[in-house]
Amino acid sequence: MSSIGTGYDLFATTFSPDGRVFQVEYATKAVENSGTAIGLRVKDGVVLGVEKLILSKMLVEGSNRRIHTIDKHAGLVFAGLSADARQLVNRSRDEASNYRTTYGSDVPAQVLANRVASFTHAHTLYWSLRPFGASVLMGVYDADGPQLYCVEPSGSCYNYFGCAVGKGKQAAKVEIEKLDLANMTARQAVVEVAKIIYSVHDEVKDKAFELELSWVCDESNRRHQLVPKDLLQEAEKQAKEALQEDMDDE
């Protein structure tokens, strides 16, 4: 009975006999049904990218963004339910603002990630709440240099050199592990993120998508901002060419 969650998935506070919390697993499943989001930490910054599936042809280009600025030195990309992620974005901004008000400086990456992770974890502890159906990747450039953190629906928080969440997570991770991130620049990473997202996108099963890219790096004066349009277009061009070459080789 416990293997399918029957009777043990009514509340996030209930453990199954084999130690599972099904509500958290269901929230993780919501993330896995979403477009792929990727973060790369390179020698001079962090690059974030996401495969934003276009639900309707009537949507205005650039609306319903999945990449958000948290503070001048921090950005966030998410995979999962947009409404849930919006609460995490707002909480992240509040934490960054409160830290600056209290200490007079930019919030460190580890502090920001841990505070958001604690907020996320709190929603798995009470029967009156449910877990957030979203995972977030945070790119921050603080006093210790560029940092990349992932916060999962369970409240777990990890520091990565490269990370992917969403439906193409496994295939993306395989491609990320092939990269020499320690010697890569942010400008090069923009192209690599675009290539990975295009390679994991399933044109048969998935709808069309809009590629969103942002960075916080030396080239952007350590401020989080969207990648310049000309660089975005060049990255998409190279990604499509690489995808076409792979198809021709097959």
C-alpha positions as CSV (number, residue, x, y, z in Angstrom):
1,M,0.0,0.0,0.0
2,S,2.8,2.4,0.9
3,S,4.5,2.1,-2.4
4,I,1.7,3.9,-4.2
5,G,0.9,6.4,-1.5
6,T,-2.6,5.2,-0.6
7,G,-3.5,6.6,2.8
8,Y,-0.1,8.2,3.3
9,D,-0.3,11.1,0.9
10,L,-3.1,13.2,2.4
11,F,-0.8,15.5,4.3
12,A,2.8,16.6,4.0
13,T,3.3,15.7,7.7
14,T,2.7,11.9,7.1
15,F,5.5,9.5,6.6
16,S,4.8,6.2,4.9
17,P,6.1,3.0,6.6
18,D,9.2,3.0,4.4
19,G,10.1,6.6,5.3
20,R,8.7,8.5,2.3
21,V,6.8,11.8,2.2
22,F,4.6,11.5,-0.8
23,Q,3.4,15.1,-0.9
24,V,7.1,16.1,-1.4
25,E,7.5,13.5,-4.1
26,Y,4.4,14.8,-5.9
27,A,5.8,18.4,-5.7
28,T,9.0,17.1,-7.2
29,K,7.0,15.4,-10.0
30,A,5.5,18.8,-10.8
31,V,9.0,20.1,-11.3
32,E,9.9,17.2,-13.6
33,N,6.9,18.0,-15.8
34,S,8.2,21.5,-16.4
35,G,10.6,23.0,-19.0
36,T,14.3,22.4,-18.3
37,A,16.2,25.1,-16.4
38,I,20.0,25.1,-16.3
39,G,22.7,27.0,-14.3
40,L,26.4,27.0,-14.9
41,R,29.0,28.5,-12.6
42,V,32.1,29.4,-14.6
43,K,35.4,31.3,-13.8
44,D,33.9,34.8,-14.1
45,G,30.3,34.4,-13.2
46,V,27.1,32.4,-13.4
47,V,24.8,31.8,-16.4
48,L,21.1,30.8,-16.0
49,G,18.9,29.5,-18.8
50,V,15.4,28.0,-19.1
51,E,13.3,26.3,-21.7
52,K,10.0,28.3,-21.3
53,L,7.3,26.3,-23.1
54,I,4.8,28.4,-25.0
55,L,1.3,27.4,-23.9
56,S,-0.5,29.6,-26.5
57,K,0.4,31.3,-29.7
58,M,-1.4,34.3,-28.4
59,L,1.0,34.9,-25.5
60,V,3.1,38.1,-25.8
61,E,6.8,37.4,-26.3
62,G,8.7,38.0,-23.1
63,S,5.7,37.5,-20.7
64,N,5.5,35.0,-17.9
65,R,9.2,35.1,-17.4
66,R,10.9,32.2,-15.5
67,I,14.1,34.2,-14.8
68,H,13.9,36.9,-12.1
69,T,16.3,39.4,-10.5
70,I,16.4,39.0,-6.7
71,D,19.0,41.7,-6.0
72,K,21.5,43.6,-8.1
73,H,24.0,40.8,-7.6
74,A,21.6,37.8,-7.6
75,G,19.2,36.2,-10.0
76,L,16.9,33.2,-10.0
77,V,15.5,30.7,-12.5
78,F,12.8,28.2,-11.7
79,A,11.2,25.0,-13.0
80,G,7.8,23.9,-11.9
81,L,4.5,25.7,-11.1
82,S,4.8,29.4,-11.9
83,A,2.4,30.5,-9.1
84,D,4.4,28.6,-6.5
85,A,7.7,29.9,-7.8
86,R,6.4,33.4,-7.6
87,Q,6.1,33.1,-3.8
88,L,9.7,31.9,-3.7
89,V,10.8,34.8,-5.8
90,N,9.0,37.3,-3.5
91,R,10.5,35.6,-0.4
92,S,14.0,35.8,-1.9
93,R,13.6,39.5,-2.6
94,D,12.3,40.1,0.9
95,E,15.3,38.2,2.4
96,A,17.8,40.1,0.3
97,S,16.1,43.4,1.3
98,N,16.0,42.6,5.0
99,Y,19.6,41.6,5.0
100,R,20.7,44.9,3.5
101,T,18.5,46.8,5.9
102,T,20.0,45.0,8.9
103,Y,23.7,44.6,7.9
104,G,24.1,47.3,5.2
105,S,25.6,45.0,2.6
106,D,24.6,42.5,-0.2
107,V,23.3,39.2,1.1
108,P,25.8,36.4,0.7
109,A,24.8,33.5,-1.6
110,Q,24.8,30.9,1.1
111,V,22.7,33.0,3.5
112,L,20.1,33.7,0.8
113,A,19.9,30.1,-0.4
114,N,19.6,28.7,3.2
115,R,16.9,31.2,4.1
116,V,14.8,30.4,1.1
117,A,15.4,26.7,1.7
118,S,14.2,27.0,5.3
119,F,11.1,28.8,4.0
120,T,10.5,26.0,1.5
121,H,11.1,23.3,4.1
122,A,8.6,24.9,6.5
123,H,5.9,24.1,4.0
124,T,6.5,20.4,4.4
125,L,6.1,20.5,8.2
126,Y,2.4,21.5,8.7
127,W,-0.8,19.8,7.7
128,S,-2.4,23.1,6.7
129,L,0.3,23.7,4.1
130,R,1.6,21.9,1.0
131,P,5.1,21.8,-0.5
132,F,6.0,24.2,-3.3
133,G,5.8,22.6,-6.7
134,A,8.9,24.4,-7.9
135,S,12.7,24.1,-7.8
136,V,14.9,27.2,-8.1
137,L,18.4,27.8,-9.2
138,M,20.1,30.9,-7.7
139,G,23.0,32.6,-9.4
140,V,24.8,35.1,-7.1
141,Y,28.1,37.0,-7.3
142,D,29.2,37.8,-3.7
143,A,32.4,38.5,-1.9
144,D,33.4,34.8,-2.4
145,G,32.9,35.0,-6.2
146,P,30.2,33.5,-8.4
147,Q,28.0,31.0,-6.6
148,L,25.2,28.6,-7.9
149,Y,22.6,27.1,-5.5
150,C,19.7,24.8,-6.1
151,V,16.7,24.7,-3.7
152,E,14.4,21.8,-4.1
153,P,10.7,21.3,-3.0
154,S,11.9,19.3,0.0
155,G,13.8,22.3,1.3
156,S,17.2,20.7,0.4
157,C,19.8,23.2,-0.7
158,Y,23.0,22.4,-2.6
159,N,25.9,24.4,-4.0
160,Y,26.8,23.4,-7.6
161,F,29.2,24.1,-10.4
162,G,26.5,23.1,-12.9
163,C,22.9,22.0,-12.3
164,A,19.7,21.3,-14.2
165,V,16.1,20.8,-13.1
166,G,12.9,20.0,-15.1
167,K,11.9,17.3,-17.5
168,G,15.3,17.3,-19.3
169,K,17.3,17.1,-16.1
170,Q,19.1,13.9,-16.7
171,A,20.1,14.5,-20.3
172,A,21.2,18.0,-19.4
173,K,23.4,16.8,-16.5
174,V,25.2,14.4,-18.8
175,E,26.0,17.3,-21.2
176,I,27.0,19.6,-18.3
177,E,29.5,17.0,-16.9
178,K,31.4,17.1,-20.3
179,L,32.1,20.9,-19.9
180,D,35.3,22.4,-18.6
181,L,33.5,24.9,-16.4
182,A,36.7,26.0,-14.5
183,N,38.2,27.4,-17.7
184,M,35.1,28.7,-19.3
185,T,33.9,32.3,-19.6
186,A,30.4,33.5,-19.1
187,R,30.1,34.4,-22.8
188,Q,31.1,30.9,-23.7
189,A,28.7,29.4,-21.1
190,V,25.8,31.3,-22.7
191,V,26.3,29.4,-25.9
192,E,26.7,26.0,-24.1
193,V,23.5,26.6,-22.1
194,A,21.6,27.3,-25.3
195,K,23.0,24.2,-27.0
196,I,22.0,22.0,-24.0
197,I,18.5,23.3,-23.8
198,Y,17.9,22.9,-27.6
199,S,19.4,19.3,-27.4
200,V,17.1,18.2,-24.6
201,H,14.0,19.7,-26.0
202,D,11.7,17.1,-27.5
203,E,10.1,18.6,-30.6
204,V,7.7,15.7,-31.0
205,K,6.2,15.7,-27.4
206,D,6.8,19.2,-26.3
207,K,5.3,22.5,-27.5
208,A,7.4,25.3,-29.0
209,F,9.5,27.2,-26.5
210,E,11.2,30.5,-25.8
211,L,14.8,30.5,-24.6
212,E,15.5,32.8,-21.7
213,L,19.1,33.5,-20.6
214,S,20.6,35.7,-17.9
215,W,24.0,36.1,-16.3
216,V,25.8,37.8,-13.4
217,C,29.4,38.1,-14.2
218,D,32.4,40.4,-14.7
219,E,31.1,41.4,-18.1
220,S,27.8,42.5,-16.6
221,N,29.7,44.4,-13.8
222,R,28.6,41.7,-11.4
223,R,25.0,42.6,-11.8
224,H,22.3,40.1,-12.7
225,Q,20.7,41.0,-16.0
226,L,19.3,39.3,-19.1
227,V,21.8,38.4,-21.7
228,P,22.0,41.1,-24.4
229,K,19.7,40.4,-27.3
230,D,22.5,40.1,-29.9
231,L,24.3,37.5,-27.8
232,L,21.1,35.6,-27.2
233,Q,20.4,35.4,-30.9
234,E,23.9,34.3,-31.7
235,A,23.7,31.6,-29.0
236,E,20.4,30.4,-30.5
237,K,21.9,30.3,-33.9
238,Q,24.9,28.2,-32.8
239,A,22.6,25.9,-30.8
240,K,20.3,25.3,-33.8
241,E,23.4,24.6,-36.1
242,A,24.8,22.2,-33.6
243,L,21.5,20.4,-33.3
244,Q,21.2,20.2,-37.1
245,E,24.7,18.7,-37.3
246,D,23.9,16.1,-34.7
247,M,20.7,15.1,-36.7
248,D,22.7,14.9,-40.0
249,D,25.3,12.6,-38.3
250,E,22.6,10.3,-37.2
